[in-house]
Amino acid sequence: MPARESDALIIDAVRSPIGKRNGTLSKIRGDELAAQVLNGLLERHDVDPAEVEDVQLGCVTQIDEQAWNIGRNVPLTAGWPESVAGTTVDRQCGSSMQTSFNAATAVWSGQLDLVVSGGVEMMSRVPMGSNNGSMSDRVHERWQIVPQGISAEVIAERWNLSREELDRYSLQSHERAARAMDEGRFAREIVPIDLTNPHVGVVFDTDEAVRRESTLERMADLKPAFVEGGKVTAGNSSSIVDGAAGVLIASERKAKELGLEPRARFLSFGVVGVDPHVMLHGNPQACERALARAGLAWDDMDVIEVNEAFASVVLQFVRDTGLEDRMEDVNPNGGGISLGHPLGATGARITATLVNELDRRQARYGIACMCIGFGQAIAAVIERV
């Protein structure tokens, strides 16, 4: 790895419980939800918000309640000092992994000492695609741009993945998430959300998108969602949900000064661009770049998190990386299909889940990756300390 001013230490990574579409979390604004998550993150470690230099927040649909630089407005909503800067990042589904990339890079270079990265997406209140615009004809001349669901179908066909394989993987995601919930595996990463307002008076602390009643037969009955006679359905796609997440990243100097005990550190990141038509198949390449920068290999990785945008994306990933015989280490606690995929928050959510699973296993290395709309992918390698 290249010389760095400091390690980028992960002091902690947390998230809200994930609310199903039009469910419990839809009663509050995204900036207010993210503010509670960020306050919960600092309160766990008795950190004065004035110590935070910057907030980097991922958000994909930056319109309405998520407009006006929500990355700046969240710390203001949280009651933090005006001295805490904030910005909003859109790398589509990889947005809040990109915010950690930005924060870690700033710490590695010595420019910042204490940063909060994270993300928020309230898909019930700010519908996905509501900020859509047009693309240049020059893009359309070069590539056939299609919805992501079509790309998921293309992957299923090119990688010869059957409808049953997609459904079996998706059922496994729900089963793993339900088991993780029952065993309390998510307890450490969830910040309970106070929903007290004129309409609701409750503290919400449990993911609500997991379908415990799912069976292979029920999944097989679902109609294709994007192509007549296709393989991709609502059951083997990620859920539309609401959620927020945050990661507290510190330099070694700042952690020592504040008496903070790190849980892990970022070792490297990788980003890649791929064919914008197939779009969702870049995870292996992004991971290879991140692994190469860390000087590590797949055999070193104890836990592997791949965002479950669609079941076909995960199965393509394990096939291309030769990890098909290590499925117990891939998304061991479920993922976007079962827990849900709150676009701008998922990268930080996956980071929280990965850090906790490394702790649970007393393991050393993990990698997380995400495919990204219009043909990109991003990956991060993490070491538990």
C-alpha positions as CSV (number, residue, x, y, z in Angstrom):
1,M,0.0,0.0,0.0
2,P,1.2,3.6,-0.7
3,A,2.6,5.7,2.2
4,R,-0.1,7.4,4.3
5,E,-0.1,10.0,7.0
6,S,-2.4,7.8,9.1
7,D,-4.6,4.8,9.1
8,A,-8.3,5.5,8.4
9,L,-9.8,4.0,11.6
10,I,-13.4,2.9,11.7
11,I,-14.5,3.9,15.3
12,D,-18.0,2.6,14.6
13,A,-20.6,2.0,11.9
14,V,-24.3,2.2,12.6
15,R,-27.6,2.4,10.9
16,S,-31.3,2.9,11.4
17,P,-33.5,-0.1,11.3
18,I,-34.7,-0.4,7.7
19,G,-38.4,0.4,7.1
20,K,-40.4,-1.1,4.4
21,R,-42.0,1.1,1.7
22,N,-44.8,3.2,3.3
23,G,-44.0,1.6,6.6
24,T,-42.9,2.8,10.0
25,L,-40.1,5.1,8.9
26,S,-42.2,6.8,6.2
27,K,-43.7,9.0,9.0
28,I,-40.6,11.1,9.3
29,R,-38.3,13.1,7.1
30,G,-35.0,11.7,5.8
31,D,-32.9,14.5,7.3
32,E,-34.5,14.0,10.7
33,L,-33.9,10.2,10.4
34,A,-30.3,10.6,9.5
35,A,-29.8,13.2,12.2
36,Q,-30.9,10.6,14.8
37,V,-28.5,8.1,13.3
38,L,-25.5,10.5,13.4
39,N,-26.3,11.6,17.0
40,G,-26.6,8.0,18.0
41,L,-23.2,7.3,16.4
42,L,-21.4,10.0,18.4
43,E,-23.3,9.4,21.6
44,R,-22.1,5.8,21.7
45,H,-18.5,7.1,22.0
46,D,-19.2,10.4,23.9
47,V,-17.8,12.4,21.1
48,D,-18.5,16.1,21.0
49,P,-20.0,17.0,17.6
50,A,-17.7,20.0,17.5
51,E,-14.8,17.6,17.0
52,V,-16.2,16.4,13.6
53,E,-14.7,18.3,10.7
54,D,-16.8,17.1,7.9
55,V,-19.9,15.0,7.1
56,Q,-20.0,13.2,3.8
57,L,-23.5,11.9,3.1
58,G,-24.7,9.7,0.2
59,C,-28.1,10.3,-1.4
60,V,-29.3,9.3,-4.8
61,T,-32.6,11.1,-5.2
62,Q,-31.6,14.7,-4.4
63,I,-35.0,16.4,-4.7
64,D,-37.7,17.6,-2.4
65,E,-36.9,16.7,1.2
66,Q,-33.5,15.3,0.1
67,A,-32.5,18.4,-1.9
68,W,-30.5,21.5,-0.8
69,N,-27.4,19.5,0.1
70,I,-28.9,17.2,2.7
71,G,-25.3,16.3,3.8
72,R,-25.0,19.8,5.2
73,N,-28.6,20.0,6.5
74,V,-28.4,16.7,8.5
75,P,-25.8,17.9,11.0
76,L,-27.7,21.2,11.3
77,T,-30.9,19.2,12.0
78,A,-29.0,17.1,14.5
79,G,-28.1,20.2,16.5
80,W,-24.4,20.1,15.7
81,P,-22.3,23.3,15.6
82,E,-22.4,25.3,12.4
83,S,-18.6,24.7,12.2
84,V,-19.2,21.1,11.0
85,A,-19.1,21.1,7.2
86,G,-21.2,18.8,5.1
87,T,-21.6,17.7,1.5
88,T,-23.8,15.3,-0.5
89,V,-22.5,12.6,-2.8
90,D,-24.2,10.7,-5.6
91,R,-22.5,7.7,-7.0
92,Q,-25.9,6.0,-7.4
93,C,-26.1,2.8,-5.3
94,G,-22.5,3.2,-4.3
95,S,-23.0,6.7,-2.8
96,S,-22.4,6.0,0.9
97,M,-19.4,3.7,0.1
98,Q,-18.0,6.6,-1.9
99,T,-18.5,8.9,1.1
100,S,-16.3,6.5,3.1
101,F,-13.8,6.5,0.3
102,N,-13.7,10.3,0.4
103,A,-13.4,10.4,4.2
104,A,-10.7,7.7,4.4
105,T,-8.7,9.4,1.6
106,A,-8.9,12.7,3.5
107,V,-7.6,11.0,6.7
108,W,-4.9,9.0,4.8
109,S,-3.6,12.3,3.3
110,G,-3.6,14.1,6.6
111,Q,-6.3,16.7,5.5
112,L,-8.9,15.6,8.0
113,D,-8.8,13.9,11.4
114,L,-12.5,13.1,12.2
115,V,-15.1,12.6,9.6
116,V,-18.6,11.1,9.5
117,S,-19.5,9.3,6.3
118,G,-22.9,7.7,5.6
119,G,-26.1,8.1,3.6
120,V,-29.8,8.3,3.6
121,E,-32.7,7.4,1.3
122,M,-36.4,7.7,2.0
123,M,-37.8,5.8,-0.9
124,S,-41.3,6.1,0.5
125,R,-41.2,9.9,0.6
126,V,-38.9,10.7,-2.3
127,P,-39.7,8.1,-5.0
128,M,-36.8,6.5,-6.9
129,G,-36.4,8.2,-10.2
130,S,-38.3,11.4,-9.3
131,N,-35.2,13.4,-10.1
132,N,-34.7,11.8,-13.5
133,G,-33.6,14.0,-16.4
134,S,-32.5,13.4,-20.0
135,M,-29.2,12.1,-21.4
136,S,-27.2,13.4,-24.3
137,D,-27.9,11.7,-27.6
138,R,-24.2,11.0,-27.7
139,V,-24.6,8.6,-24.9
140,H,-27.5,6.8,-26.6
141,E,-25.5,6.6,-29.8
142,R,-22.8,4.6,-28.0
143,W,-24.9,2.4,-25.7
144,Q,-28.4,1.0,-25.3
145,I,-29.4,2.5,-21.9
146,V,-32.1,0.4,-20.2
147,P,-33.6,0.2,-16.7
148,Q,-31.6,-1.8,-14.2
149,G,-34.2,-4.6,-14.1
150,I,-33.5,-5.2,-17.8
151,S,-29.8,-5.3,-17.1
152,A,-30.5,-7.9,-14.3
153,E,-32.3,-9.9,-17.0
154,V,-29.3,-9.6,-19.4
155,I,-27.0,-10.9,-16.7
156,A,-29.3,-13.8,-15.9
157,E,-29.2,-14.8,-19.6
158,R,-25.5,-14.2,-20.3
159,W,-24.4,-16.1,-17.1
160,N,-27.0,-18.8,-17.7
161,L,-28.7,-18.3,-14.4
162,S,-32.1,-20.0,-14.1
163,R,-35.2,-18.5,-12.5
164,E,-35.0,-21.2,-9.8
165,E,-31.4,-20.3,-8.9
166,L,-32.5,-16.6,-8.5
167,D,-35.4,-17.5,-6.4
168,R,-33.4,-20.0,-4.2
169,Y,-30.8,-17.4,-3.5
170,S,-33.5,-14.8,-2.6
171,L,-35.2,-17.2,-0.3
172,Q,-31.8,-17.8,1.4
173,S,-31.4,-14.1,1.9
174,H,-34.7,-13.8,3.8
175,E,-33.8,-16.9,5.9
176,R,-30.4,-15.5,6.8
177,A,-31.7,-12.1,7.6
178,A,-34.5,-13.6,9.8
179,R,-31.9,-15.8,11.6
180,A,-29.6,-12.8,12.1
181,M,-32.5,-10.8,13.6
182,D,-33.5,-13.7,15.9
183,E,-29.9,-14.1,17.1
184,G,-29.5,-10.4,17.8
185,R,-26.7,-10.0,15.2
186,F,-27.9,-6.6,14.1
187,A,-28.4,-5.2,17.6
188,R,-25.0,-3.5,17.8
189,E,-25.4,-1.7,14.5
190,I,-28.9,-0.4,14.9
191,V,-29.7,3.0,16.4
192,P,-33.3,3.0,17.7
193,I,-35.3,5.7,16.1
194,D,-37.7,7.9,18.1
195,L,-40.7,8.5,16.0
196,T,-42.6,10.6,18.5
197,N,-44.7,13.2,16.7
198,P,-48.4,14.2,16.4
199,H,-49.0,11.0,14.4
200,V,-46.8,8.4,16.0
201,G,-45.3,7.8,19.4
202,V,-42.9,4.9,19.2
203,V,-39.3,3.9,19.3
204,F,-38.5,1.8,16.2
205,D,-35.6,-0.6,16.4
206,T,-36.4,-3.6,14.1
207,D,-35.9,-4.2,10.4
208,E,-39.4,-4.7,8.8
209,A,-38.8,-5.6,5.2
210,V,-37.8,-9.3,5.8
211,R,-40.4,-11.7,4.6
212,R,-40.4,-14.6,7.1
213,E,-43.3,-16.3,5.3
214,S,-41.4,-16.6,2.0
215,T,-41.2,-20.0,0.3
216,L,-39.8,-21.1,-2.9
217,E,-43.3,-21.9,-4.1
218,R,-44.5,-18.4,-3.4
219,M,-41.5,-16.9,-5.1
220,A,-42.2,-19.1,-8.2
221,D,-45.7,-17.7,-8.4
222,L,-44.5,-14.1,-8.9
223,K,-44.7,-12.7,-12.4
224,P,-41.6,-11.3,-14.1
225,A,-41.3,-7.6,-13.3
226,F,-39.4,-6.3,-16.4
227,V,-39.6,-8.7,-19.3
228,E,-42.5,-10.9,-20.3
229,G,-41.3,-14.5,-19.7
230,G,-38.2,-13.2,-17.9
231,K,-36.6,-14.3,-14.7
232,V,-36.3,-11.2,-12.6
233,T,-39.2,-10.6,-10.2
234,A,-40.0,-8.4,-7.2
235,G,-39.0,-11.5,-5.1
236,N,-35.5,-11.8,-6.5
237,S,-34.8,-8.0,-6.6
238,S,-33.9,-5.7,-3.8
239,S,-36.7,-4.2,-1.7
240,I,-37.7,-0.5,-1.9
241,V,-37.2,0.8,1.7
242,D,-36.3,3.7,3.9
243,G,-33.1,4.0,5.9
244,A,-30.0,5.9,7.0
245,A,-26.5,4.9,8.1
246,G,-23.3,6.4,9.4
247,V,-19.6,5.6,9.9
248,L,-17.2,7.4,12.2
249,I,-13.7,7.6,10.7
250,A,-10.7,8.9,12.6
251,S,-7.0,9.4,12.2
252,E,-4.7,7.6,14.7
253,R,-3.9,10.9,16.3
254,K,-7.4,12.0,16.8
255,A,-8.5,8.6,18.1
256,K,-5.8,8.7,20.7
257,E,-6.6,12.3,21.6
258,L,-10.3,11.5,22.2
259,G,-9.7,8.1,23.7
260,L,-11.5,6.3,20.9
261,E,-11.1,2.6,20.4
262,P,-11.2,1.6,16.8
263,R,-13.1,-1.4,15.6
264,A,-11.6,-1.7,12.2
265,R,-9.7,0.3,9.5
266,F,-10.1,0.8,5.8
267,L,-7.3,-0.7,3.8
268,S,-8.2,0.1,0.3
269,F,-11.0,0.9,-2.2
270,G,-11.5,0.1,-5.9
271,V,-13.8,1.7,-8.5
272,V,-14.4,0.6,-12.0
273,G,-16.5,1.5,-15.0
274,V,-18.2,-1.2,-17.2
275,D,-20.6,-1.5,-20.1
276,P,-23.6,0.8,-19.2
277,H,-26.0,-1.6,-20.9
278,V,-25.2,-4.7,-18.8
279,M,-24.4,-2.2,-16.1
280,L,-24.4,-4.3,-12.9
281,H,-21.6,-6.7,-13.5
282,G,-18.5,-4.8,-12.3
283,N,-18.2,-6.1,-8.8
284,P,-15.5,-8.6,-9.5
285,Q,-13.3,-6.0,-11.2
286,A,-13.8,-3.4,-8.5
287,C,-12.9,-6.0,-5.9
288,E,-9.8,-7.1,-7.8
289,R,-8.6,-3.5,-7.8
290,A,-9.2,-3.0,-4.1
291,L,-7.5,-6.3,-3.2
292,A,-4.5,-5.5,-5.3
293,R,-4.1,-2.1,-3.6
294,A,-4.3,-3.9,-0.2
295,G,-1.8,-6.6,-1.2
296,L,-4.4,-9.3,-0.4
297,A,-6.3,-12.0,-2.2
298,W,-9.7,-13.7,-2.0
299,D,-8.4,-16.4,0.3
300,D,-7.6,-13.7,2.8
301,M,-11.2,-12.5,2.9
302,D,-13.2,-13.9,5.8
303,V,-16.5,-12.2,5.1
304,I,-17.7,-11.0,1.7
305,E,-20.6,-8.5,1.3
306,V,-22.1,-8.0,-2.1
307,N,-25.0,-5.7,-2.4
308,E,-28.1,-7.7,-3.4
309,A,-29.4,-5.3,-6.0
310,F,-30.7,-8.4,-7.8
311,A,-30.1,-12.1,-7.2
312,S,-28.5,-12.4,-10.6
313,V,-25.9,-9.8,-9.6
314,V,-24.7,-11.8,-6.7
315,L,-24.7,-15.1,-8.5
316,Q,-22.8,-13.6,-11.4
317,F,-20.3,-12.2,-8.9
318,V,-19.6,-15.5,-7.2
319,R,-19.3,-17.3,-10.5
320,D,-16.8,-14.8,-11.9
321,T,-14.7,-14.8,-8.7
322,G,-14.8,-18.5,-8.1
323,L,-16.5,-18.1,-4.7
324,E,-19.4,-20.4,-5.4
325,D,-18.0,-22.9,-2.8
326,R,-17.9,-20.2,-0.2
327,M,-21.5,-19.1,-0.1
328,E,-21.5,-19.3,3.7
329,D,-19.2,-16.3,3.7
330,V,-21.1,-14.3,1.2
331,N,-23.9,-12.1,2.7
332,P,-24.2,-14.3,5.8
333,N,-26.8,-12.1,7.3
334,G,-28.9,-11.4,4.2
335,G,-28.8,-8.3,2.2
336,G,-30.8,-6.0,-0.1
337,I,-33.3,-8.6,-1.2
338,S,-34.4,-9.3,2.4
339,L,-33.3,-6.2,4.4
340,G,-33.9,-3.7,1.6
341,H,-31.7,-1.4,-0.4
342,P,-32.1,2.3,0.7
343,L,-30.0,3.5,-2.3
344,G,-27.9,6.3,-0.8
345,A,-27.5,4.5,2.6
346,T,-26.7,1.0,1.6
347,G,-22.9,1.3,1.3
348,A,-22.7,2.5,4.9
349,R,-25.2,-0.2,6.0
350,I,-23.1,-2.9,4.4
351,T,-20.0,-1.5,6.2
352,A,-21.8,-1.7,9.5
353,T,-22.9,-5.2,8.9
354,L,-19.5,-6.3,7.7
355,V,-17.7,-4.8,10.7
356,N,-20.1,-6.6,13.1
357,E,-19.8,-9.9,11.3
358,L,-16.0,-9.7,11.5
359,D,-16.4,-9.1,15.2
360,R,-18.8,-12.0,15.6
361,R,-16.5,-14.4,13.9
362,Q,-13.3,-12.8,15.5
363,A,-12.1,-12.7,11.9
364,R,-9.6,-10.3,10.3
365,Y,-10.4,-9.2,6.8
366,G,-13.6,-8.4,4.9
367,I,-14.6,-6.9,1.6
368,A,-17.8,-5.1,0.5
369,C,-18.8,-4.2,-3.0
370,M,-21.7,-2.7,-4.9
371,C,-22.8,-2.5,-8.5
372,I,-23.8,0.9,-9.6
373,G,-26.2,2.3,-12.2
374,F,-25.0,3.2,-15.7
375,G,-22.1,0.8,-15.4
376,Q,-19.9,1.2,-12.4
377,A,-18.9,-0.7,-9.2
378,I,-17.1,0.1,-6.0
379,A,-15.4,-2.0,-3.3
380,A,-13.8,-1.6,0.0
381,V,-11.4,-3.8,1.9
382,I,-11.6,-3.6,5.7
383,E,-9.4,-5.0,8.5
384,R,-10.7,-5.7,12.0
385,V,-8.4,-4.3,14.7
